[in-house]
Amino acid sequence: MRAHEAGALHADGYGRPSWLAVPGDVNDLVPALWAGSVERGADGALTVGGTSVLDLAREHGTPAYVLDEDDFRTRARAFRDAWATAYGPLAGADVYYAGKAFLCTQVARWVRDEGLHLDVCSGGELAVAQRAGMPPERIGVHGNNKSMAELERAVALGVGRVVVDSAEEIERLAAVAQRLGTTARVMVRVTVGVEAHTHEFIATAHEDQKFGFSLGSGAAADAVRRILAHAPHLELVGLHSHIGSQIFDTAGFEVSARRVLGLHAAVAQEHGVRLPELDLGGGFGIAYTTEHDPLPPHELASGMAAIVERECRGLGVPVPRVSVEPGRAIAGPSTFTLYEVGTVKQVDLDGGARRAYVSVDGGMSDNIRTALYEASFSCTLASRRSEAPPRLSRVVGKHCESGDIVVMDEFLPADVRPGDLLAVPGTGAYCRALSSQYNHVPRPPVLAVRDGVSRVIVRRETVEDLLALDVP
C-alpha cells in the first residue's frame, strides 16, 4: 500500500495523513465515529449500552465485534422516517437494509421490527431473511449471477422483487415463474455511466463493470423489452441504479436520477407502461475518521426527493415510489471491534520521527478493508485513561502478512502496553461480512449490548469449527 518504486520511505502519506491532527487529549472520543451510547467511564474504560468493555472482555474474550443494539435500531428508524417524511407528499418510499453490509438472524429481525425492507444478494442471505420471519414481499433479491436454485427459491417464496442483471437471467427467471405458475416482480439494474465516491463524481465511461445493463449502449432498453415480452410471468415494476459507495452528498444522484428517469419516461412513451417504482441504490457514507463528514438521513432524503420531483416534472411523468438501500450507514457506526494488545514495537522513521507498531489479537481476518481498499479507521485505548503524550501508531494484526494492518495511522498514548484493550469504531459494515479464517484463526463473535446487558448474536468460531469441514 502507498508503494513507491524508490521504496516505502518515499511513498505519499508515509508519515501521517494531512487530516490526522495531533489530539489535545488522547483520551477524547470523537462522537461522530462511535455508536450513540459509547462513552468513557469514571475508571477510564469505555462503556457501551451501559456495559464496560472490561466486563465484555472478561466474559466473551477478544477480539469481538461489539454492537450497540439501540444505535442500530435508531439509525434504521432515522432512514425509515426521513424517507417517509420526504416522499410522503409524493408517491412514498421504501428503505431496504442492504444485508451484505452485515446480516445475521437477529439483525434481520431488528430490520423487520423497525419496518424496513431487506435487500439480499445470495441464497444464504435469503435463508437468513426467512429464518428471521421477514415477510417475503419486503425482500428484494440482488446479484449479478444468481443460480437457478436461488431464483427458484426467491420466486417460490414470493419475494417483493428480483433485480435482474443479465439477459440470461431474464430468460431463466421467466422459465422459473412459468414452471411455478406465478408472476415474478422484477426491476432492471441500469448502469447509468455515473460513479460517485466520497465528494467526487464522474459522469463518463463507468459502464466497464460486471453489474447491470448499460444505458448508453441500449442494453437497458433491450432488457425492458425482453421482460415485457415475458408477461404475465414477469412483471416489470421499475428501474434500479447504484452509483458507488461512501457518498457524502447528492450530486452524483442528481446525474444518475436524470439518466435513469429518462429511460423510465421512454418506457412509458414507447410501451405505454408506467413503472411504479424507482430504486436509487445505497452507498451513503459514514465517518470512519475525522476526515469524513456524512449528511444526516433527513438531508439525504430531502435532497434526493427534490431531485426526483424536479426531474419527473421536467419529463412530464408522475413521480414513482422511490426506494434506497442503506447498509453501511445503519450498521457501520453501531459497532466497534474490541482487541487486546499483544506486542508494541517502536521504529524510527525518516527525519527523526517515530512510530509504534501495536499488534492486536485479530487483524485482516476480521477486518480486511484496510488491506483490500486502503480504508482508514480510527481507534482508541479502551481499557483505561492515559496521561501519556500521543504517539503516532499503526495497529496491526497477528497474521503472517506485512499488509495485515487494521489502523494505518492513529495517535495512541505513548504508554500503550501488552494487555491493554483497543477499540476500533465503524466496523459494523463489511468487517464480519468479509471476514475469513486466514491462518486458521477463528472468527470473532458479535455481541449485542443494550440496557447494560450483553448477549451473543453470532458466536465465536472454535478450532473444532475449523476442523469440522476437513475430510479425513
N, C-alpha and C positions, 0 to 999 in steps of 0.2 A: 504494500500500500504506500501511496505517495512516493513511488520509486523514482529514482533519477539515475541516469546512466553513469554519472560520476560518483555515485554512492549515496547512501541514505542521508549523510550529513548535508547534502546539497538539495534535498527534496523540499518542496513547499510545505510549510507548516511543521517543520521538524521540531522547532522549539515548542511553541504552543500557538493555537489559532488566535487570530486577532480579536475574536469575540469573547474569548475566555479571560475575564478580568480577575486580578488577584482579590480575593474576598476580604472585606473588612473584618469579618468574623467567620472563621472556617466552620463554625457550628451552625450557622444560619441555614434555614431551608428556604428555597425559592418556591413559593406556593404553587405557581403555575405548573411545576414539574411533578407534583405529588397528588395523591388521592386526597379528598377533602378532609378526612379525619386524621391524617398523619401529622404528628407534632412531636416535639422533643419534650420528654417528661422531666420531672424535677430531678431525677437521678442522671439526666443527660441522655438516656436511651430513647430511641424512637418508640412511639406508640401508634397503633393503627386500630381504629374501631374500639378504642379503649383498652387494647391489649398491648403489652410491652413486647418488643422483639426479643428481649431476653427470655421471656416465657415461651415464645414461639420456637426459638432455637432449642430450648431445653426439651420441649415436648415433641417437636416434629423433626428436629435436626436441620442441617443446612447442606447444600443450598435448598431454597424453597421459594416458589412464587407466592407472594402474599397479596391477596385480592381483597380490596375493600368493597364488600357487597353493596352497601348503601351508595357508595360513589358510582359503581357500575349502574345501578338502578337509576340514580339521579341523572346521569348523563343520558341514559336511554330515554327517560321521560322528557328531558330537555329537547332532544331531537324530535320526539313524537309531538310535543306541544308546540314547538316552534313551527314545524311544517303544517300542523293543523291550523294554527293561527294565520300563517302567511297565505295558505292556499284555501282556507275556508271560504273566502269570498269568491274564489274561482271554482275549480272542479274538484277540489280536495286533493289529498296527498297521502301516500303510504311511506313509511320508513321501514326498510328491510335491513336488519342487522346482518352484516357480512360475516357469516360464520367462519370463513377462512382465517380471520384475524385471531380468534380463539374460540373454540367450541368444546363444550362438554355437556352432559345431560343437565346439570344444574344451571349452567348459563343459559341453555336453550329454554329452560323453564322460566327463568327471570325474564327473558325476552318475550316469551308468551304472556306472562302475567302482566307485563308493563304495556301490552297492547301493540307491540311491534310485530312486523313480519320477519321472516328469516330467509336469508339467501344461502343456499348450499351449492357446492360445486363438485361433489363426489357422492358415490353410493354410501360411503361411510358417514359423511356429514348428514345425508338424508336419514340414515338409520338412527343417528343421534336425535334428530328432529322428531322422528316417530316415537322414540323411547321417551322423549320429554313431553309427549302429548301435544305437540304443535299442530293446530288444525291444518290439514293439507292445503286448504285454499289460501292460507297465509304463507306458503312456502314457494320460493322461486328457485329454479334449478339452473345453474350456470355450468360452463365447461366447454372447452374447445374440442374435446374428443370423448364425448360421453359414450359409454359402452351400450350395447343393446340391452344388457341386464339393467343398467341404470335407467335407460329410457323406459323400459317396460315397468320398472318399479315406480317411477315417477307418474306415468300415465295411469297405472292401476290404482295408485293412491289418490289420484285426482288433484295433483298439485295445482296451485293457482296459475303458474306459468312456467314454461320452459323457454329459456333464452337460447335460440338456435344460433349456431356459429359456423355452419358449413352447408353446402348443397347436399352433401351425403347425409348429413343429419336430418335435413328436411325430409328426405325420402325414407329414411329409417323410422323417423317419428310418425310419419303418415302411415306407414305399414303397421307399426305397433298399434296405433289408435284404431285403425280399421280392423285389425285382428281382435282387439278387445271390445269392439263395438262402441266406441266412445269418441269424444272430441277432445283433442289436446289444445289447450290455450298456449299460444306461443308469442314471443317477441323476437324481433330481429336485432342482433347486435351489429351496430353500424360503426365502422371505423371512419371517423369524420375528418381525418387529417389534422388533428389538433393534439398536441401533447403538452400537458401542463404539469410542472413540478415546482414546488415552492412558489416563488413570486414571478416566475417566467413562463411564458407560453409561446410556442412557435407554431403558426398555422401553415405548415409546409408539408414535407413528404414523410409523415409519420404513419403511413399505412403499411410500412415494411415490418409486419409483426404477425404473430400467429393467430391473433384474436379477430373475430368479426368479419363482416363483409365491407369491402371498400366502397365508400360513397362515390369517390371520384371516378372509379373505373366502371361504375354501373352495376357492380356485383350486388349491392344492397337492393337496388330496384329490381334486379332479376330475382333475388331471394323473395321479395314481396310477391312477385308474380307466381313463383313456384308454390308458395304457401297458399295463396288464394285459389290456385288450381286444385288443391287437395281438399277443398271444402266438401263435405262437412266434417271430415276427420281432423282437419287443422283449422283453428280459429285464430286469425291474426288480431292480437289485441293492442299491439303498439310496437314502438321502436325503442332501442336501448343504446346508450352511448356511455363510454367510460374513458376519461382523458388522462388519468395519471394518478399520482399519489403524493402525499404531503403537500396538498394545495392549501394556500393560505389566503386566497382571495377568490373573487368570482369572475375575473377577467377571462380566463380560459373557458369557463362555462358559457359565457356570452357568445363566443365564436362557435362553440360546439352546438349550443341550442339553436342558433340561427341555421346552421347547416342541417341538423337532423330534422328540424321543423320544416325546412324546405322540402325534404323528402316526405314528411308527414302530410304536407299540403298537396304534394304531387300525387300521393296515393289517393287522396280524396278526389282530385281532379281527373286522374286517369282511369281509376277503377270504381269511382263512386262509393268508396268505403271510408267512413270516418273512424279513424283509430281512436279508441277511448283513452289510451294510456301513453305515457312517455316516461322513460327512466333515464335520469341524468347521471347515474353511477354514484361512485363514492370518491374516496381519496382525500377526504378532509384531513388536514394536518393537525398534529399535536405538538406541544412543546417538549422536546427531548432535552434541550439545553436552553440557556438564556438567549441564544441567537434566534429562537423561534417565537413567533407571535401569532398564534391562530385566532381566527374570528370565532366569537361565540355562536352557538347554533341559531339564535334568533336573527343575527345579522346575515348569516349564510342563507337562511330560509327566505328572509325578506328580499335580499339582493337577487336570489335566483328566481323568486316569484315575479319580481319586476321585469327581469329579462324575458321570462317565458311569456308573460302577458303582453309585453311590447312586441315581441317577435310574432306572436299569434295575431295580434291586431294588424300588424303590417302585412301579414299573409292573408288576412281575411278568413281565418279559421278559428273555430272555438278552442278555448284553452282545454287541453286534455288533463286527465288526472295524472299527477306527477308522482314519481317515486324516486327515492335516493337510497344509497346503500352504505351508510357509515359502519365501519367496523373498528378501525384503529381509534377513531375519535371517541368511541364509547369504552372499549376495552383497554386501550393503551395506558391512559393515566391512572386507571383504577388499581394498577398492580405495580409492586416493586419486587425485585429479586433480592433475597437475603443470603449473603455469603459469609463464610468465616475466612479470615486471613490466615494463610499458612506460612508464607515467607515474605520478607521485604529485602530488596536489594537496591542500593543506590549506585547510579552510574554517572560519570562525568560526561557532559555534553560539550560541544564545541563552544568556545568563548567563555568558558568558566561556569556555564550553567550546569545544573544537576537535576536528575530526575530519579524518582523512586519507582521501582517495579514492584507492585504489590500483587502477589499471587493469591488467588482465592480458590475455594474448593469446587468451583464449577468451571464455566468457560464457554467455548464455542459450541459445545453440545447443548447447552441450554439457552444460548444467545448467539446465533450465527450472524446476526445482522451487521455487526461491526466488520467481520471478516468478509461477508458477502457483498455488502453495499457501502462499506466505509462509513456506516452510520455513526452518528455521535450520540453518546449518552453521558449523563452526569452520575455522580454518586456522592455518598456522604458516610462519615463514620457514624454507625448506627447504635453501638452498644454503650457509648459514654460521651461525655463532653470533654473536649481537649483545650488546654491553654497553650498548646504548642503553635508556632507560626505555621502558615500554609506552605506546603511544598508541592511543586509540580510532580504529579504522579501519573502512572499508567497502570490500570488494573488489568491483570492478565489471568488466564485460566491455567488449568493443570494439564492440558492436553499437549501431546508431543507435536506441536506445530508452532513455528515462530509467529504465525498470523493469528494465534489464539489470544485475541485481545477483546476484552469486554468494554472497557472505557479507555479511549485513546488518550485523552488529556483531561485532567481534573486537578484541582488543588485540594489535597487532603492534609490533615495535620501531620507535622513532621515526626510525631511520636507514634504513628500507626504501627502496630506490632502484631506478631502472631497471636491468634486467639481473639482479636477484635472482630466485630461484625461490621460488614459494609452493606449498604442498601443502594441498589441501582433502580431509580424510578423509570416509569414509562415502558415497562416490559410486559404489559398485558397483551400486546398485539404482536403477532409474528415472532414470538420467542418460544413459548411452549408449542405453538403450532408448527414451527420449523425445527424443533429440537430433534436430536439424534442420539444414538448410543455410541458415538465415536469413541474409540479406545475402550469399548465395552464399559462405559460409565453409565450407570442407571440414571434415568431422567428424574428430575425433582418432582415433588408433589405440588399441587395447587391448594393453598389454604384460603378459605373464605373466612373473613373476620367481620363480625357485626355485633354491636352492643356488648363488647367485652368477651365474646365467645368466638373461638376459632374452631373450624371443622374442616376436615379433608374432603375436597370435592373431586380431586384426582389424586390417587395415592402414589407414593414414591415407588418407582420400579426397584426390583431387587435383583441380585445376581441370579436367583432362581428364574426370574422372568427372562433374563438374558439367555440363559442356557436352555429354556423350555422349547425353543424353536429348533435347536440343533438336533439333527437326526443322527443317532449313533451309527 
